[in-house]
Amino acid sequence: MVLSIAGSKNFSEEKAHKLYITLECMLEFEKEEEKEKVLALMRRFSSATRYAYKRLLEGVAEKEIEKATQEKHKLNARYVKDAVLIAKQVLKSCMQRGQNPKKLVFGSRELFEKLKKKHLTGKRREKLRQRWEERRYCYLYSRGEKFHKGNLNLRFVNLNNQWHLRINLGNGEYVWAKVVRNAKRHKDKWIDFTWRLLEAEKSGEWFAYNVRLKVRNGKFYAQVSWEEKTVEPVITKAYGVIGIDINAYPFHLALAYVSTDGNLEKFERIDLREMEGKTKNQREHIAWHIARQVVERALENGKAIVVEDLQKVPKGRRGDGLAKLRRKLHKWAYRSVLEKIEVYARSMGVQLIKVNPAYTSIIGKLKYSPMLGIDKDVAGAYVIGRRGLGFEERLPKNYRELLKDKEFLAYAIAKVDERINKLKSELKRETNEYKRNALKERVKRLRKYLELLLSYTRDSGKSEPATQQAVNREMKPMRGRAKSLQKSWRVLSVALAVLLATTCLEWCRDHSPLKRVLISGDWARVAGKGSPSLPGQGTTAQNKCSFIHFG
């Protein structure tokens, strides 16, 4: 937190130990005349601060200073009190540092001394002079008040889903400045601040926030600071968790309620299609509503919340031939929804746990979707919940046997190679550039999967299987074992997707046929074959999918 007047360091440090959070946003004015009015107010406030400082040096009583300052600078009572407060803090800071308060220079002594040097001329001197004047004359401060909707003179207001700063000019007139500020990074406190404002508007329970206005390089900025509200978690994972997975197709939230012993109690879905086709501000509003629904369910069931700790969500690239899907993904508010769930959960005392997202979807669709008869999205949420409770997922016995079955791996390799050749033929006939790009992407992806299967086949038998070591979920798994286990899940994801090609729809959402494999290991019947055939010998299985998805 930095003040734009000299000697303000100690003032900021005193606020810091009170757990104050400070953020900055830029302001935009619709009319030039409004900007000039605010500049005039800032000059009067800066002048009032310097005037109050000099009176303090003279030993004038605080009440007398406030009265004289108000008469001289024509500010309202609140602005006057804030100007005197700043003057007192600056004086106190000077005394604590052992400096002579009579030699204080408002606007930075360093800049003032540079301006005194005669060798500075032209643009360099003009730029330096502008910086000094902005720091000396362009400053405005207003303390927050809980009983005046957060702040009496400088108040943040949401107008038509757009944040504005309402600036009181002190004569019954107001200026509205548009706030230009988005969440810049993961865990940005701006999300907390705007959420608390929205909640205060609904409940009428306001919180105080301080606002500073300053000018830099001709642009207006507002710094807002408030005392962070912290609530110790009351609802923890001691009574289970709710695993949450957000899915883009179809666009919805999958919630899996998991007991402390790792069993699935129930599940539900929250439709997110309402966010499609909306503006950014409208999506933000809907995201807050969804976050409230999730946290309320956690409170009702007495369970903590578990989400994936995703740092980046791939959204495709231009020219990949998937323009429709790319447009959908670019509006996919995954991070936004999860951040708001985290903010609301923290404020309501609900524990929120973040887990490693690696292979949650793959494990869910291959293991729990066929085993429990649930779709892959709920299964993914279930795995997330179990991971939050500390459970480690191991390969089922019959899946381990599949990875040792050379005929099964050979069949998978042959089918992937067959699909690559078919797509190559389609690519030669296709003339549309964007459709060609889409086909190229599919071929590229399938080649990666083919190389994965081939490398696993080559390496099998050279190293100890990942599942032979005993697992203690209270201990950290060894790095080599974890890497081997991850590769096993990847290989299964590709090979079993090939297996499902004869029975599933385009995006392979139906994984129920894998139940037979899990129970009896009979992969040949699932593939629609009487007996396995080796590569080059052909197969009776017909590929009914126009595209196999191995994700």
N, C-alpha and C positions, 0 to 999 in steps of 0.2 A: 504494500500500500504506500503510495508516494504522493505527497502534497506538492503543489506547484509554487509554494512560497518558501522563502529561506527559513532554515532552522526548524524543519518539520519532521526530522527523522525520529526524534524522541516521541512525538505525538503518534506516529504510526506504530512504534514499538509498544506503546501503552495499549493500543487497540489490539495488537496482534495477540497479546497474552490472554485476551478475552475471547479467543477463538472466533475472531471476525474474519469472514471471507470477503475478498474484494475482487470484483470483476470489472472489465471495461467494455463499453460499447460505443459505436460511432452514432452521431445524430445527423439527420438530414432534415432541412427545412424546405417547405414547399415554396415559400416566397422569400425574396431577398430582404424585404422590409421586416419580416419576422426575425431574421437573423440579426439585423441591425438593432432591433429592440432588445434582444437577448444580450448582445455585445454591450449595449449601453448599461444594462442591469449589472453585468459582470464587472464593468469598470467602476460603477458606483459601489459595489460590494467590496472590491479590492481596495478602493480608496477608503471605505469605511473601516476596513481591517487595519490599514496603516494609521488612520486617525486614532482608532482605539488604542493601538500599540503606543503611540506617542503620549496619549493621556495616562496610560498605565505607568509609563516612565516618570511622569510628573506626579504620580501618587494620587490621582483623582479616583474617587470611589466608583465602583462598578456601576451602580445605579445611575450616577451622574453621567458616566460615559455613555451608557445606553441612551439616555434622554438626549444628550447633545448630539450623538451620532445620528439618531433618528431625525432630528430637526435639520441637521446639515445635509444628509444624503438622501432623505425622502424614501427610506426603506420601511417595509412593514416590521412589526415588533420581532417576529421570528428571525428574519434575516439579520436584524441588528444584534440579537442575542448570539447568533451563530458567528457573526463577525467579531464580536468581543471575545467569544470562546476561542477562536483561532488566534487572536492576538495574545491572549493569556497563555496558550500553549506554546506559542513561539517564544515569548519572553521566558517562560519556565525552561524551555529547551536551551536557550542561550545561557542562562544562569547555571544549569547543570553541566554544560560543557566548559564553563569557565571563560566564556567570551564576554566582551564588552557589549551589552545590549544596545548602547547608544550608537554603535558603529554597524549595526545590522543593515544589510541592503536587501530589500525585497526584490525578488526577481533573479537572485543568484549573484553573489559578489564576484564569482569567477567570470561570468559573462560581462559584468559591469567593468571589471578591470581590463578585459580584452577590448571593450569598446573605447576605453580611454587611450589606447595605443594609437598613435597617429599614423602608423604605417599601414593600417587596414583601410582599404578604399574599395569603391565599386560594389559589385554584387556580393562579395564576401562580407563586407561590412554591413550591407543592407540585410543579409540573411541573419547575421549575428544580432543586429538590432531588433529584427522581427522576433527572434527567439526570446530575447530579454523582455521585450514589451508584452509578449504573450504570457510569459510567466509572471510579470509584475502586475499587469492590468486586467488580464482575462481569467478571472477565477470567480467561482461561485460555489457556495457550500450550504447544505441544508441538512440538519439533523433529523433523524427519523423519529416518528412518534406513533406508538401503537394505537392511540385513540384518535388519530387523524388519518386513518386508512394507510398507515405505513410512513407517510411523509406529507407534510402540509404544503410545502412550497414546490418541491420537485417530486412528482408522483408518477409511477409507471402505471399505464392504463392500457388494457387490451381493447382495441377498437376494430371490429370486423376481422378478428383473428390476426391482427397486426399490432405489435407492441409500440406504444408511443410514450414519450416523456412529456407530461404536462408541466409547463414552466409558469409559475406564478410571477408576473411582472411587478407585483406589489401595489398596483393601483386598480385592482378589480379586473384586470385583463390577463388572459392566459394565451400562451403560445404552445402549440402541439408539434413536437419534433419526432419524426419517425426513427425508431430504434433499428439500427443495422447491426445485428449480432446473431450468429448461429453457433451452435455447439461446435467447438473447434477440434475436440479430441475426445477419446474415450474418458468417461467419468467427468466431463466438464460440469462445473458447478452451476453454470447458467441454466441447465435443465432443472436443478433443484430450485433455483430462485424463481423461475417462471411458474413452476408447478405450485410453489407455496403461494404465489400471488393469485393463481387461479382458484386454489382451495380457499384462500381468504375471501375472495369475492363471493363464493358460494356460502361459506359459513359465517362470514362477518367477523371472524377472529383474526385480526390483522397482526402483523409483526412489524417492528420498527426497522427501517433501513436508511442509511445515510447516503446522500448523493453529492458528488462533486462534479462540477462542470469546468472544463478547461479547453483551451484552444492550442493546437499544435499544427504548424504549417498551414494555417488558415482553415483547418478542419475542427469541428466540434466533437468533443468526447465527453462521455459521462462515466464516472466511476461509482459503482454502487457497492456498499459494504453492509453486511448484516451478520448477526450472531448466529452461528450455525446451530440448528436444532438437532440434537443427538438423542436417540432413544435406544436403550439397551434392549437387545432381542428378548422378547418374552416367549414367542412361538419359535421353538427350535426343532431340530431333527429328532429329538428324543421320542416323538410320537409319530415319526414317519415324515415323508416328503411328498411334494408334488413335482414331478419331472415335467419340464416344458420344452416342446420342440416346435419351432415355427417353420412352416412349409410353404413354398412358393406355388406349388401346383398340386392340388388346389390350394389357394391362399387361405390358410387357417392356422390356428394354434391347437396343438394336441397336448392334452393334460393327462398325465398318468399318476394316479394316487398309489403310492408305494408304502407298505408297512415297514416297520423296523427290521423284520426278518427277510425283507427283500421281495415279498410277494405283491402281486398286483391286486389292489382292492377294487378299483373301478377306474373308468376313464371317461373323458368327454372332449368335445371340440368347441372352439370359439371361432366363428366365421370372421375372416378379415377382409372379405371382398368389398365391404363397405368403403374401404380405403382406396379402392381402385377408381381412377378417373377424378380424383379430388385434388385440390391445390395442396401445396406443401403445408400451409397453415391449417387447412381442414384436416389433413392427415395427422398433424400433431395433436389436434383436439381429440380425434377419434382414438389415437394411441393412448392418451391419458385415460379415456373412458375404459379402454380394454385393460390397462394396467390396474385400474380400480377393481374391475371384475375379478381379475386373477388374485389380487391380494385379499379381497373379501372372501374368496373361496378358501384361501389358506387360513384365514382367521376362523371361518366357520368349521373347518375340519381340524384345526389345531396342528397344521403341518407346515414345515419350512418349505422354501421354494428352491428348486435346483434348475439352473440354466447352463447353457454352453458358454464358455469363455471364448467367443469368436472375435478375432481381431480384424479380420477382413473377409468380406463375402464376395466371391467372384461374380461379376455381372456381365461376362462376355466381352467381346471386342468388335469394333466395327469391321465389317467385311467377312464375318464368320457365317453369313447366310442365315442367321437366326434372329433377324431384326425384331420380329414380334415378341419372342421370348426375352430378348435383350431390353426392349422397352418396358416389359413387365418387371424384370429384375431391377432396373434402375429406379423404379418406384417402390421397390420392396423395402418396407420400413423395418427390417429385422432389428438392426441396432437400435433404432429409435424406440421400438416397443420394449425391448429388453431393458434399456436404460431407464425408461419410465417405470417399469415394474420394480427395478432396483430402488429407485428413489422413493416410490410410494411404500414399498415393503420396509425400507429402513425407517421411514417416518412413523409407521404403524407398529414397529417392534417385531417384525417378522424376519427371521433369519433367511438370508439369501446366499446360496452356495453356488459358486461357479466351478465347472469341471472342464477337463480337457475334452474337446469335441471329437477327437480322433476315433473314427470307426464306429461311432454310436449308431449311425443309420444302417451301416452294413450289418453290425451285430444284431440290431433290432429286426431287420427284415429277414435275415437268414436263420436266426435262432428262435426269437420269441413270436414273430408274426405267424409262422406255421404251427408252432407249439401251442399257442394260446388262442389261435383263430382271430387275431386282431390285425388291422392294417399296419403297413410298415411305418406310418407316421406315429401312431400310438406306441408301436413297439420301440421306435427311436426315443420317444419321451420316457418310456419305461427304463431303457438302458441308462439314460441320463439320470433318472431318479436313483437307480441302483448304484450308479457311480458316485453320486453325492453321498450315499450312505456308506461308501467304502467297499462295496462289493467288486470283485474282479471277475470278468467274464472269461470262462474257459471254453475251449472247443468241445462240443458234444462228441461222444464216443464215435458215433457213425460218421461224423464229419472228419474225424482224425483218420478213420479207415479209408475214407474217400481219397484223402491226400496221399495215401500209400498205394492206391489202386492205379497202376500204370495204364490200364485200359480206359479208365474214366478220364484221366488227364489227356490221353491220346485222342479220345473222342472230342474233348473240349477244344484241343488244339486244331483238330481237323475242321470243326464247325466254325471256329473263328477265322481260319484261313479261307474256308469256303465263302464266308460272308465278305471278307476283304475282296476276293476275286469278283464277287457279284457287284459290289459297290464300284469297283474299278470299271466294270462293263457299263454300269449306269453313268459313270463319270464321262466316258468316251462319247456317249450319245447325248449328254446334256449340253445345251448351248447357253442357257441362262447363267450369267456370271455368279449371281448370288446363290443359286441352287448348287452350282459347282463348288462354291466355297463351303457350303454346308456338307456336301458329300466328301470333300477333302478333309474336313474336320473329323468326320466319322471314320474315314480310313485311317487317319493319323491316330485317333484314339484306339481303334481296334488293333493297330500295329503295336501300340504300347502294351495292350492286354496280351497279345500274342507273345511278345517278348517276355512278359511276366510269367506266363505259363511255361515257356521254354526254359527260362532260367531256373524256375522252381523244379522242373523235371530234371535238369542237369545237376542241380545242387542236392536233390533229395538223396539221402543215403550218405552224403559227405559229412553232414553235421547232425548232431543229436536233435531229435524232434523237440519242438518247443513245449510239448505238453508232458514230457517225461519227468520234469522237475516238480517237486512238491510245491504247493502254493500256500503261503500263509498271508491272508489279506491284511494282517496287521503289520506285515513287514513290506519293505519296498522291493518290488521285483528287480532282478538283475537286468542291466541294460540290454545285454545280448538276448536274453529270453524274451523281453518285451518286443524287441525288433523282429525276432523270429515269429512271435505270435501275430504281430500285425501283418507280416507278409502272408501268413497262413490265411488270415481273414480276407486279405485282398485276392489271393488266388481262388478261394472259395467263392467270393463274390462274382468273379468272372466266369468260373467254370459252372456254377449253378445257374447263372443267368443264361448261359448256353443251354443248359438242361431244360430250363423253363420256356425256351423259345417255341416249343411246340404246343404249349398249353396256356400261355399268358397273353394279355393284351399288349399294345405297343410299348407302354412304359413299365411293363412288368410289375404292376401293383399287386397282383394276386400271387402270393407266395405259399398258398395252402398246399399245393402239390408236394412241397418239400417236407411235409409232415411224414410222408411215407419213407423218405430218405432218413429223417431223424430217428424214426422208430425201427425200421428194418434195414436201412442202408440199400434198399432196392432202387438204385438210380436208373437202371435200364428200363424198367416199366414206366417210370416218370417221363423218360425221354420218348416213350412210345415205341420202344424197340423190344423185340423178342430176346435178342442177345446183342451185346456190344459188337461194333464193327471197328476194325482198325483203320487208320488213315489210308486213303487210296482205294478202299474196298467198297465205298459207297455206304449209304444208309437208307433205311426205310422211313426215317423220320422226316416229315415235311416241315419246312420253316414257314410258319403262318404269320410271323411278325414282319412288318415292313421295316422295323428298326429295332435292334436289341439294345436296351439301355443297361449298362453295367455299373451305373453309379452307386 
